Amino acid sequence: MAISPAESQQSRPIEGPGIAGASSGTKVKKVALIGLPNTGKTQIFNNLTGEYSIVANYPGTTIEMRRSPITIKGQRYEIIDTPGLHCLYIHSEEEIAVRDMILSEAPDVIVQCIDASQHKQSLLLTAELLELETPMVLVLNAMDEMARKGIWVDSADLEKTLGIPVVESVALRGLGKEELKAAIGKAKRSTLDIKYGFKIENSINELTSALPFDMEFKHKIATLLLQSDPFLEKSLERKFGRERLVQVRMLLTNIRHQVQGNLRQIINDRRSQWADGVSDAVVKKQKAVYKGISHHITQASRQPLFGIPIFLFLMAFVYLAVVYVSGALDKLINFIAVEPVTRLITSFSLPLFWNDLLIGNHGILTLGFFNAICTVLPILSVFFFIFGCFEDSGYITNFTVLTKNVFEKIGIPGNAITSLVLGFGCKTMATLSTRGLTIRKEKYIAVFLIAFAIPCSAQLGISMAILARVGLSAFLIVFAVLVLCEVGAGLLLNTIIKGKEESWFIQVIPPLRFPSLRAVSRKTYHRIVDFLKEALPIFLLSAVGLFFFEKTGLLAMTKRAMTPMIVNWMGLPQDILDVFLLALARREAAAGLILKMVDSGSLTYIQSIIAVVVTTISFPCVANVIAIGREMGWKTAVMMTTLIFVSSFLLVGVLRWVLVLFVGS
Amino acid sequence: MGMIRNDEQDEHIEQLWYMKEQKVASLDYLKKALKRSFNPKIVDELCACGLVVLGAEASTIKLTAEGEARARQLIRAHRLAERLIADVLGGGDLERIACEFEHTVSLELVNGICTLLGHPKECPHGMPIPEGECCKLANKSELSFIIPLLDLKLGESARIAYINCRNDQQIHKLEGLCIRPGVVIKLHQNYPTYVIECEGSSIALDKGVVSNISVWKNLQGAEEAAVAKAADKAENAGALKKFFDFLSKKR
């Protein structure tokens, strides 16, 4: 590390008298929360700022950086929550955003979150972060789980060894928040120095002095260059221009020629040795550890013998909960809100136009407000709650292990399973989570399959409710069809897309936790609020739109024009066009309308199935298309959307005839 | 066939093996590849011994079956030595030691090392190590100190000996998770996917990744028994013993 002797004698607190003169107290200091995936950065961010970002128990929950201001003892800080980072030597695009942020914004404080029970992996990152020579704080999170594993970290000793404040924390329960706030004020540069040996350190120093003078983190960048970081050279060239780096490049070639052996390997080995040493000094491990029931459940859940029954049980539970609990909520809201309001409005005996605008078939209240509040919301709440439990328990990754072989046989890469499962929550977030896939072919397939036949939480919940009214067999048929669509698409894409890279699968399995009801309720609440904010205006607007479309006679005209497509090919009643039009705006709105049509008996058994399938796969929502564009480029996004649109209508027609053949009309 | 030390001949033969791997047989290529070490006299000698044959107008050159057998042994010793130095003994001047090694060890010792290393398939540079008798006879010899992780029993722990992987991203990811030589891992599950425990975290790996990892057989007693047995059998009992002492010190 390039700490000059004078500097390393005294580690400097960043706050307090005498540092950087008078600017302290007025300047907003940036605090970056950095750490391995699934170490509780977002939970700590939520605790510190009082804001809420979605937290869950699987690696890669946070995809975008998030910032929020707080004030500690009169000093203003900007807290930055970041996606997981393994080390500063980057090998995949997933992590590059975090490093770019660190290198370009040069945060004033780095808070590294460590999952205390996996401290060794984290210490490798610590070794690198220390080299940035930025004041740091270490948070030992999940201390409770560590104690259960029979591991004991002497945090005071660790603090002494590293020379930076170390805070114990159980972020999930809000413990350690105040201590962390105090520690951020006392963040220090470490005095520690990891030795790489004379040759390498010399080379680093040579490189450091050849780098452009106005570059930040020169020492760290020199080390990364020595490790042949594949992304760094290009990004430096973009920033500083080719000419200014000519000397550096020559020097690098020279050094690589002189120093024998794999430099990256040597540097990594030294860091590993250092981490081992620190860990041996401050960590004690119990030999006899009772692993507890959750350990056995975790193991059982990813082995076929017990894992498959556990999975089926969970699915049955989801189905029953969504159907019965939301059904009860639906009735309740109907009873206490919808019926009285409708009665009230009818009692005013308004002119027909106004009556229709409010509570007619396409009225603002009927199709907009009541649809959202009474039909969609109860189902969504129940589903969000259950899905939240799944996310927080850590079950999803264990499910990946259980099903990987099966999924791979049908063309779905093991690495994509977590993203696909997340698609049942929100397809947009799931699409963004594919950023972690390093192999282009796998990423392409995952993004397509998420957009294609996976129903997102809103659709899934409502589809379940619709199909529950038609019968369990309808539910099974629809999901069999969706599974077939995904499998077919997976196999097809696998044969069409040529991939040169060899596929491989390495996945950290988070510990299974009993989800905290408080945390899940909070998450559900925030998701519902987000849904209402985002969807309610669209529900209302689309209802108004449809209302005027009908009143002007355009709707009837369009219906006549679409008859060959809708009636002859898909076998649906003309009125289903309302559903399709709503689906363009928001798919839940459309599904809510289908629910009404089923209730009023205007859809037959087969028609209900077809209506659900077509709204599930016909087109990805706008947010999803935007996410595809961001991940894969706009050309791909447009191509995928078109492909999905066309193939869904073809598939649905075929499905209709198959159903007529086997089930009878 | 006895091992008469003739470094110059060996060098020519080895180069011809590399050429065979690259599917070239021109004499000019041999000249270029060997540079100053090329010696027409040696080529004549090799022809006379029946180790190589020259093609029409002496423009091509090729190992005979006998020459190939000799080259095979040399290459095998060289690449096994590289494997040993790079992964087990923790690096060093690979090329120089390996070159020295290949000319001096006996067939028995090479087979012994091969067995101990668990019959590795590739050298650290990713070139194939020719199979020896020991690989064909007993793929999983009880003498092996190093076995593939694939062969570890469920619930057993073992120390990683080396990771045989040329995919940088994969190596990088494994390193980030502390899966590297010297670390003790425990095998939790091998179906439908492999799950290991490493430094406190559970990690799922597919068969492809697992097959790249070789581990030390962890039992001290068995180790010593194997040394004694191997030393009994091998001609170079002393050398082998020394080698084991060296190994155990290194570890």
HADDOCK unambig.tbl for C-alpha pairs under 7 A between the chains (distance, minus, plus):
assign (segid A and resid 86 and name CA) (segid B and resid 176 and name CA) 6.01 0.50 0.50
assign (segid A and resid 91 and name CA) (segid B and resid 169 and name CA) 6.00 0.50 0.50
assign (segid A and resid 117 and name CA) (segid B and resid 200 and name CA) 5.96 0.50 0.50
assign (segid A and resid 118 and name CA) (segid B and resid 199 and name CA) 6.42 0.50 0.50
assign (segid A and resid 118 and name CA) (segid B and resid 200 and name CA) 5.25 0.50 0.50
assign (segid A and resid 118 and name CA) (segid B and resid 201 and name CA) 6.10 0.50 0.50
assign (segid A and resid 120 and name CA) (segid B and resid 199 and name CA) 6.66 0.50 0.50
assign (segid A and resid 121 and name CA) (segid B and resid 176 and name CA) 6.43 0.50 0.50
assign (segid A and resid 121 and name CA) (segid B and resid 177 and name CA) 5.69 0.50 0.50
assign (segid A and resid 121 and name CA) (segid B and resid 178 and name CA) 5.80 0.50 0.50
assign (segid A and resid 401 and name CA) (segid B and resid 192 and name CA) 6.97 0.50 0.50
assign (segid A and resid 401 and name CA) (segid B and resid 193 and name CA) 5.88 0.50 0.50
assign (segid A and resid 401 and name CA) (segid B and resid 204 and name CA) 6.82 0.50 0.50
assign (segid A and resid 402 and name CA) (segid B and resid 192 and name CA) 6.21 0.50 0.50
assign (segid A and resid 405 and name CA) (segid B and resid 192 and name CA) 6.21 0.50 0.50
assign (segid A and resid 504 and name CA) (segid B and resid 206 and name CA) 6.75 0.50 0.50
assign (segid A and resid 504 and name CA) (segid B and resid 208 and name CA) 6.76 0.50 0.50
assign (segid A and resid 504 and name CA) (segid B and resid 209 and name CA) 6.64 0.50 0.50
assign (segid A and resid 505 and name CA) (segid B and resid 205 and name CA) 5.58 0.50 0.50
assign (segid A and resid 505 and name CA) (segid B and resid 206 and name CA) 5.38 0.50 0.50
assign (segid A and resid 506 and name CA) (segid B and resid 203 and name CA) 6.98 0.50 0.50
assign (segid A and resid 506 and name CA) (segid B and resid 204 and name CA) 5.76 0.50 0.50
assign (segid A and resid 506 and name CA) (segid B and resid 205 and name CA) 4.72 0.50 0.50
assign (segid A and resid 506 and name CA) (segid B and resid 206 and name CA) 6.93 0.50 0.50
assign (segid A and resid 507 and name CA) (segid B and resid 203 and name CA) 5.60 0.50 0.50
assign (segid A and resid 507 and name CA) (segid B and resid 204 and name CA) 5.03 0.50 0.50
assign (segid A and resid 507 and name CA) (segid B and resid 205 and name CA) 6.52 0.50 0.50
assign (segid A and resid 508 and name CA) (segid B and resid 202 and name CA) 6.05 0.50 0.50
assign (segid A and resid 508 and name CA) (segid B and resid 203 and name CA) 4.36 0.50 0.50
assign (segid A and resid 508 and name CA) (segid B and resid 204 and name CA) 6.15 0.50 0.50
assign (segid A and resid 509 and name CA) (segid B and resid 202 and name CA) 5.35 0.50 0.50
assign (segid A and resid 509 and name CA) (segid B and resid 203 and name CA) 5.49 0.50 0.50
assign (segid A and resid 509 and name CA) (segid B and resid 204 and name CA) 6.72 0.50 0.50
